[in-house]
Amino acid sequence: MDLRFTPEEIAFRDEVRSFLRREIPADIRARLSEGRHLSKQDMVTCHRILHQRGWAVPHWPREWGGQDWSPVFHYILGEEIQRAAVPPPLAFNVSMVGPVIAQFGSEAQKRRFLPATANLDIWWCQGFSEPGSGSDLASLRTRAERDGDHYIVNGQKTWTTLAQYADWIFCLVRTNREAKKQEGISFLLFEMTSPGITVRPIVTIDGGREVNEVFFDNVRVPVENLVGQENRGWDYAKFLLGNERTGIARIGLTKERLARARQFARETPAGDGTVWDDPDFRRRLALIEVQLKALEITQMRVVAGARNREAGRPDPNSSILKIKGSELQQAATELLMEIAGPCALPAVDPDEPTNEPPIGPEWAMLTAPTYFNYRKVSIYGGSNEIQRNIIAKAFLGL
C-alpha cells in the first residue's frame, strides 16, 4: 500500500496551511496552542471563516455545503487544522447532528436546520449521557411522552459539553418503556430556551466549566422536531457516534504539542544546562514520536481503506486509533508539564489580570491544568475499555 501523498494532495495540503496561517486570527491560534480559554466568539469566528471557504462541512452532502473530496483530502484538512492550532468546526454541529439530519431528517428539518447548523447560526449541544447511562447509553431514562402535537420531556443529562453556549440540543429520550431498551429510544431536537430546562455547570479537575448537567422538567417539544421515526433513535445514535470517532486520534494536535515540548525543553534551565540536555528526556520524547509515527501510518491505512467501506458503517480500526491516540495526547501533556516543573501550577488564574509577577514562563502555568483536562480523552467518544471490547469482537471474534 502506497501511503505517500499525490502531487494534487500535496498542493491541497500547502493551500490549507497557507490559508490557515493567513486567515485565522493569530491571537486565537496562540491561545489555543497555549491551552488558554477560548470564548464562544473565538470559536464562532474561526468556524465561519472555514465555512466561508467551504471547509466546515466538507463531508456533508454537496447540496448542503459538502465537497466531493476523497477521504485523503478530508484527512489532510483535519490534520492541518490541528497542527496549526486552529479551533476546529464545532463537532456537535458538523460531525454529529448535521449528518444525522441530512441522512434521516425530513425535508422541512433539512431546510430549517442544515444551513444554520453549517454556519453556526445555531449552536448545538449533545444530550446523550445520563447519571448511570454513559458507556451503557441504551439504559438512559429521560422520557418523552406524547401529548397531542407535543412530547413532554422529563429527566436529566450530564457531561453536556458547552451547554452554556447552546441554542438547541439534540437529545436521546425514551418513548417506549415497554420495548427492549435499544428499541424504545427516539431522537428529539429542542431549544435550550424552552421552559423547564435548567443548566448547571460541573467544575472539572482543571478548574474548567466546559461540562454541565441539564435538567428537563415537563419540557414541551413539538412532534415535528422528532428526527426520523419514533423509537428508532438508537439507530441514528450509532450513525452519529460513527461520525464522532472520525479523526479522534488527533495526531496533528499531538504533533503540535511535541514541537512545543522540543522548543521549551531547549529553553528551560535544569542543572548545569537545560531540560534538553537530559538524555532520559530525549529518549522519552523520541519514544512518543516513534509511536505517533506508527499511529499516523495506521491512520493513513484507515483513510485509504475508507474508499471501499460501506457509507455510514464505522471502521473497527477507529477503536485502535482512539485508544492509542488518546494515550499519546495524554503523554504529550505530561511531557510539557514535566518540562514546566514547579512552575506548572498557576498561583493565579492566567486569564484574570493581576499585579503579581509570574513565578515562571507564562506557558508553564497552563501545563498542569491542560494535563488534568486531558485525563478525559480516554473516556469520551467511547471509553478505551469499551474500544477494547469492540476490537475483541471485531478482530478476535470474542
C-alpha positions as CSV (number, residue, x, y, z in Angstrom):
1,M,0.0,0.0,0.0
2,D,1.5,3.4,-1.1
3,L,0.8,5.9,1.7
4,R,2.6,8.8,0.1
5,F,0.5,11.9,-0.9
6,T,0.0,12.5,-4.6
7,P,1.1,15.9,-6.1
8,E,-2.5,17.0,-6.0
9,E,-2.8,16.1,-2.4
10,I,0.4,17.9,-1.5
11,A,-0.8,21.0,-3.3
12,F,-4.0,20.9,-1.3
13,R,-2.1,20.5,1.9
14,D,0.0,23.5,1.1
15,E,-3.1,25.5,0.2
16,V,-4.7,24.6,3.6
17,R,-1.5,25.5,5.5
18,S,-1.3,28.9,3.8
19,F,-5.0,29.7,4.3
20,L,-4.9,28.8,8.0
21,R,-1.9,31.0,8.7
22,R,-3.3,33.9,6.7
23,E,-7.0,33.9,7.6
24,I,-7.3,32.5,11.1
25,P,-6.5,35.3,13.7
26,A,-3.1,34.6,15.2
27,D,-4.1,35.6,18.7
28,I,-6.8,32.8,18.7
29,R,-4.3,30.2,17.4
30,A,-1.8,31.3,20.1
31,R,-4.4,31.0,22.9
32,L,-5.4,27.5,21.8
33,S,-1.9,26.3,21.5
34,E,-1.1,27.6,25.0
35,G,-4.2,25.9,26.5
36,R,-6.0,29.1,27.2
37,H,-9.7,29.5,27.4
38,L,-11.4,30.4,24.1
39,S,-14.6,32.5,24.1
40,K,-17.7,31.5,22.3
41,Q,-17.0,34.3,19.8
42,D,-13.5,33.0,19.1
43,M,-14.9,29.6,18.1
44,V,-17.7,31.2,16.1
45,T,-15.2,33.4,14.2
46,C,-13.0,30.5,13.2
47,H,-15.9,28.2,12.3
48,R,-17.4,30.8,10.0
49,I,-14.0,31.6,8.3
50,L,-13.7,27.9,7.5
51,H,-17.3,27.7,6.4
52,Q,-17.0,30.6,4.0
53,R,-14.0,28.8,2.4
54,G,-16.2,25.6,2.1
55,W,-14.2,23.7,4.7
56,A,-16.5,23.5,7.7
57,V,-18.8,20.7,6.5
58,P,-16.9,19.1,3.5
59,H,-18.2,15.6,4.5
60,W,-21.9,16.7,4.2
61,P,-24.0,16.1,1.0
62,R,-23.0,18.6,-1.6
63,E,-26.4,20.2,-1.7
64,W,-25.9,21.3,1.9
65,G,-22.4,22.6,1.6
66,G,-20.3,19.4,1.3
67,Q,-17.4,18.8,-1.1
68,D,-16.8,15.8,-3.4
69,W,-13.5,15.0,-1.7
70,S,-11.5,11.8,-1.3
71,P,-11.0,10.5,2.2
72,V,-7.4,11.7,1.9
73,F,-8.5,15.3,1.4
74,H,-10.7,15.1,4.5
75,Y,-7.8,13.7,6.4
76,I,-5.4,16.4,5.3
77,L,-7.8,19.2,6.3
78,G,-8.3,17.8,9.8
79,E,-4.6,17.2,10.3
80,E,-3.6,20.7,9.2
81,I,-6.3,22.4,11.4
82,Q,-4.9,20.5,14.4
83,R,-1.2,21.2,13.6
84,A,-1.9,24.9,13.1
85,A,-3.7,25.1,16.5
86,V,-6.9,26.3,14.8
87,P,-10.2,25.7,16.7
88,P,-11.9,23.1,14.6
89,P,-15.5,23.5,13.3
90,L,-17.9,22.7,16.2
91,A,-18.2,19.0,16.3
92,F,-21.7,18.9,17.7
93,N,-22.9,20.7,14.5
94,V,-20.7,19.4,11.8
95,S,-19.9,15.8,12.8
96,M,-22.9,14.9,15.0
97,V,-26.3,16.4,14.5
98,G,-25.8,17.8,11.0
99,P,-25.1,14.4,9.3
100,V,-28.0,12.8,11.2
101,I,-30.5,15.5,10.0
102,A,-29.0,15.2,6.5
103,Q,-29.4,11.4,6.5
104,F,-32.6,10.9,8.4
105,G,-34.4,14.2,8.8
106,S,-37.5,15.4,6.9
107,E,-37.1,17.9,4.1
108,A,-38.6,20.6,6.3
109,Q,-36.0,19.8,9.0
110,K,-33.1,19.9,6.5
111,R,-34.2,23.3,5.1
112,R,-34.7,24.7,8.6
113,F,-31.6,23.4,10.4
114,L,-28.8,22.5,8.0
115,P,-27.8,25.9,6.6
116,A,-27.9,27.5,10.1
117,T,-26.0,24.5,11.6
118,A,-23.3,24.7,8.9
119,N,-22.8,28.4,9.6
120,L,-23.0,28.1,13.4
121,D,-26.1,30.3,13.5
122,I,-27.4,27.5,15.7
123,W,-25.0,26.2,18.4
124,W,-25.9,22.6,19.2
125,C,-25.1,20.5,22.3
126,Q,-25.4,16.8,22.8
127,G,-28.0,15.3,25.2
128,F,-26.9,11.6,25.4
129,S,-25.1,10.7,28.7
130,E,-27.0,10.5,31.9
131,P,-26.1,9.6,35.5
132,G,-25.7,5.8,35.3
133,S,-26.0,5.8,31.5
134,G,-22.7,6.6,29.9
135,S,-20.9,3.6,28.4
136,D,-24.3,1.8,28.7
137,L,-26.1,4.5,26.8
138,A,-29.1,2.3,25.9
139,S,-30.1,2.3,29.6
140,L,-31.0,6.0,29.5
141,R,-34.1,7.0,31.5
142,T,-35.0,10.5,30.3
143,R,-38.5,10.0,29.0
144,A,-40.7,11.7,26.4
145,E,-44.5,11.1,26.5
146,R,-46.8,12.1,23.6
147,D,-49.4,14.8,24.4
148,G,-51.2,15.8,21.2
149,D,-48.8,17.7,19.0
150,H,-46.0,17.7,21.6
151,Y,-43.8,15.4,23.6
152,I,-43.4,16.1,27.3
153,V,-39.8,15.5,28.3
154,N,-38.6,14.8,31.9
155,G,-35.2,13.6,33.1
156,Q,-31.6,14.6,33.3
157,K,-28.4,14.6,31.1
158,T,-24.9,15.0,32.3
159,W,-21.4,15.9,30.9
160,T,-23.2,18.1,28.4
161,T,-20.2,20.0,26.9
162,L,-20.7,23.7,26.3
163,A,-24.4,23.6,27.0
164,Q,-24.0,27.1,28.5
165,Y,-23.5,28.3,24.9
166,A,-26.0,26.2,23.1
167,D,-29.2,27.4,21.3
168,W,-30.5,23.9,20.7
169,I,-29.9,20.3,22.0
170,F,-30.2,17.0,20.1
171,C,-31.4,14.6,22.7
172,L,-32.0,10.8,23.1
173,V,-35.2,10.2,25.0
174,R,-37.2,7.0,25.9
175,T,-40.5,7.0,24.1
176,N,-41.4,3.3,24.8
177,R,-40.6,1.9,28.3
178,E,-42.0,-1.5,27.4
179,A,-39.8,-2.2,24.5
180,K,-36.2,-3.6,24.5
181,K,-34.1,-0.8,25.7
182,Q,-32.4,-0.1,22.4
183,E,-35.8,-0.2,20.6
184,G,-37.7,2.4,22.7
185,I,-35.5,5.4,22.1
186,S,-36.2,8.5,20.0
187,F,-34.1,11.4,18.7
188,L,-35.5,14.8,19.5
189,L,-34.4,18.4,18.8
190,F,-35.4,21.3,21.0
191,E,-34.4,24.8,22.0
192,M,-32.4,25.3,25.1
193,T,-34.6,28.3,26.0
194,S,-37.7,26.1,26.3
195,P,-39.5,26.4,29.7
196,G,-38.4,23.7,32.1
197,I,-34.7,23.4,31.1
198,T,-32.1,24.1,33.7
199,V,-28.3,24.1,33.0
200,R,-25.9,23.7,35.9
201,P,-22.1,23.7,35.5
202,I,-19.8,20.9,36.6
203,V,-16.4,22.2,37.7
204,T,-13.8,19.8,36.4
205,I,-10.4,18.8,38.0
206,D,-8.6,21.5,36.0
207,G,-11.0,24.2,37.3
208,G,-12.8,24.4,34.0
209,R,-16.6,24.7,33.4
210,E,-17.0,23.3,30.0
211,V,-19.4,20.5,31.0
212,N,-22.8,20.7,32.6
213,E,-25.8,18.9,34.0
214,V,-29.0,19.6,32.1
215,F,-32.4,19.0,33.8
216,F,-35.8,18.7,32.0
217,D,-39.0,19.4,33.9
218,N,-42.1,19.0,31.7
219,V,-40.4,20.4,28.6
220,R,-42.8,20.7,25.7
221,V,-41.2,19.7,22.4
222,P,-43.2,19.9,19.1
223,V,-43.7,16.5,17.4
224,E,-42.3,18.0,14.2
225,N,-38.9,18.1,15.9
226,L,-38.7,14.3,16.0
227,V,-35.9,13.1,13.7
228,G,-36.9,10.1,11.6
229,Q,-39.2,7.6,13.2
230,E,-40.3,7.2,16.8
231,N,-38.4,4.5,18.7
232,R,-35.6,4.4,16.0
233,G,-33.3,6.8,17.8
234,W,-30.7,4.2,18.7
235,D,-30.0,3.6,15.0
236,Y,-29.4,7.3,14.5
237,A,-27.2,7.5,17.6
238,K,-25.0,4.7,16.2
239,F,-24.7,6.6,13.0
240,L,-23.8,9.7,14.9
241,L,-21.1,8.0,17.0
242,G,-19.5,6.6,13.9
243,N,-19.1,10.2,12.6
244,E,-17.9,11.4,16.1
245,R,-14.9,9.0,16.1
246,T,-13.6,10.2,12.7
247,G,-10.3,11.9,13.4
248,I,-10.5,11.1,17.1
249,A,-6.8,10.2,17.2
250,R,-5.9,13.9,16.8
251,I,-2.5,13.2,15.5
252,G,-1.9,16.7,14.3
253,L,-2.7,18.1,17.8
254,T,-0.1,15.8,19.4
255,K,2.5,16.8,16.7
256,E,1.9,20.4,17.6
257,R,2.4,19.7,21.3
258,L,5.6,17.7,20.8
259,A,7.0,20.6,18.7
260,R,6.4,22.9,21.6
261,A,7.9,20.4,24.0
262,R,11.1,20.4,21.9
263,Q,11.2,24.2,21.9
264,F,10.5,24.6,25.6
265,A,13.0,21.8,26.7
266,R,15.8,23.7,24.9
267,E,14.8,27.0,26.8
268,T,14.2,25.6,30.3
269,P,17.1,25.5,32.7
270,A,17.9,22.2,34.5
271,G,21.0,21.6,36.5
272,D,24.0,22.9,34.6
273,G,22.2,23.0,31.3
274,T,18.6,22.7,30.0
275,V,15.9,20.0,30.1
276,W,17.0,19.1,26.6
277,D,20.5,18.0,27.9
278,D,18.9,15.2,29.8
279,P,19.2,12.0,27.7
280,D,16.3,10.4,29.5
281,F,14.1,13.2,28.5
282,R,15.2,12.9,24.9
283,R,14.6,9.2,25.0
284,R,11.0,9.6,26.2
285,L,10.3,12.3,23.7
286,A,11.7,10.1,20.9
287,L,9.6,7.1,22.0
288,I,6.4,9.2,21.8
289,E,7.4,10.5,18.4
290,V,8.0,6.9,17.1
291,Q,4.7,5.7,18.5
292,L,3.0,8.7,16.9
293,K,4.5,8.0,13.5
294,A,3.3,4.3,13.7
295,L,-0.2,5.7,14.6
296,E,-0.1,8.0,11.7
297,I,0.6,5.2,9.3
298,T,-2.3,3.2,10.8
299,Q,-4.5,6.3,10.4
300,M,-3.4,6.6,6.7
301,R,-4.3,2.9,6.2
302,V,-7.7,3.5,7.6
303,V,-8.1,6.6,5.4
304,A,-7.1,4.6,2.3
305,G,-9.5,1.8,3.2
306,A,-12.4,4.2,3.6
307,R,-12.8,4.2,-0.2
308,N,-14.0,0.7,-0.1
309,R,-16.1,0.8,3.1
310,E,-19.9,1.0,3.1
311,A,-21.1,4.6,3.7
312,G,-22.0,5.2,7.3
313,R,-20.5,2.0,8.5
314,P,-17.8,2.7,11.1
315,D,-14.4,1.0,10.7
316,P,-13.5,-1.0,13.8
317,N,-9.9,0.1,13.3
318,S,-11.1,3.5,14.6
319,S,-11.1,1.9,18.0
320,I,-7.3,1.3,17.7
321,L,-6.9,5.0,16.7
322,K,-9.0,6.1,19.7
323,I,-7.0,4.1,22.2
324,K,-3.5,4.9,21.1
325,G,-4.4,8.5,20.0
326,S,-5.8,9.3,23.4
327,E,-2.8,7.7,25.2
328,L,-0.3,9.8,23.1
329,Q,-2.3,13.0,23.7
330,Q,-2.0,12.4,27.4
331,A,1.7,11.6,27.1
332,A,2.4,14.8,25.3
333,T,0.6,16.9,28.0
334,E,2.6,15.0,30.7
335,L,5.8,15.8,29.0
336,L,5.1,19.5,28.8
337,M,4.1,19.5,32.5
338,E,7.4,17.8,33.4
339,I,9.3,20.5,31.5
340,A,7.5,23.2,33.4
341,G,8.3,21.5,36.7
342,P,7.3,23.5,39.8
343,C,6.0,26.4,37.5
344,A,3.3,24.1,36.1
345,L,0.5,25.1,38.5
346,P,-0.5,28.7,38.3
347,A,-0.8,30.6,41.6
348,V,-3.5,32.8,40.0
349,D,-6.0,32.4,37.1
350,P,-3.9,33.0,34.0
351,D,-6.9,34.6,32.3
352,E,-7.5,37.1,35.1
353,P,-5.5,40.4,35.4
354,T,-3.2,40.5,38.4
355,N,-0.3,42.7,39.8
356,E,1.6,39.6,41.0
357,P,4.5,38.7,38.8
358,P,4.6,35.1,37.4
359,I,6.9,32.6,39.1
360,G,8.0,31.2,35.7
361,P,7.3,31.5,32.0
362,E,3.7,32.2,31.1
363,W,3.3,29.0,29.0
364,A,4.3,26.8,32.0
365,M,1.4,27.9,34.2
366,L,-1.1,26.3,31.8
367,T,0.6,22.9,31.5
368,A,-0.8,21.3,34.7
369,P,-4.5,22.4,34.0
370,T,-4.1,21.0,30.5
371,Y,-2.7,17.8,31.8
372,F,-5.6,17.4,34.2
373,N,-8.1,18.3,31.5
374,Y,-6.7,15.6,29.1
375,R,-7.5,12.8,31.6
376,K,-10.9,12.9,29.8
377,V,-9.7,11.9,26.3
378,S,-9.5,8.2,27.2
379,I,-13.2,8.4,28.3
380,Y,-15.2,10.5,25.9
381,G,-16.2,9.2,22.5
382,G,-16.4,5.7,24.0
383,S,-14.0,4.9,26.8
384,N,-10.8,3.0,25.9
385,E,-12.2,0.0,27.8
386,I,-15.2,-0.1,25.5
387,Q,-12.9,0.3,22.5
388,R,-11.0,-2.8,23.6
389,N,-14.3,-4.7,23.7
390,I,-15.0,-3.6,20.1
391,I,-11.6,-4.7,19.0
392,A,-12.1,-8.1,20.7
393,K,-15.4,-8.7,18.9
394,A,-14.4,-7.3,15.5
395,F,-10.9,-8.9,15.2
396,L,-10.8,-11.7,17.6
397,G,-14.4,-12.9,17.5
398,L,-14.7,-12.9,21.3
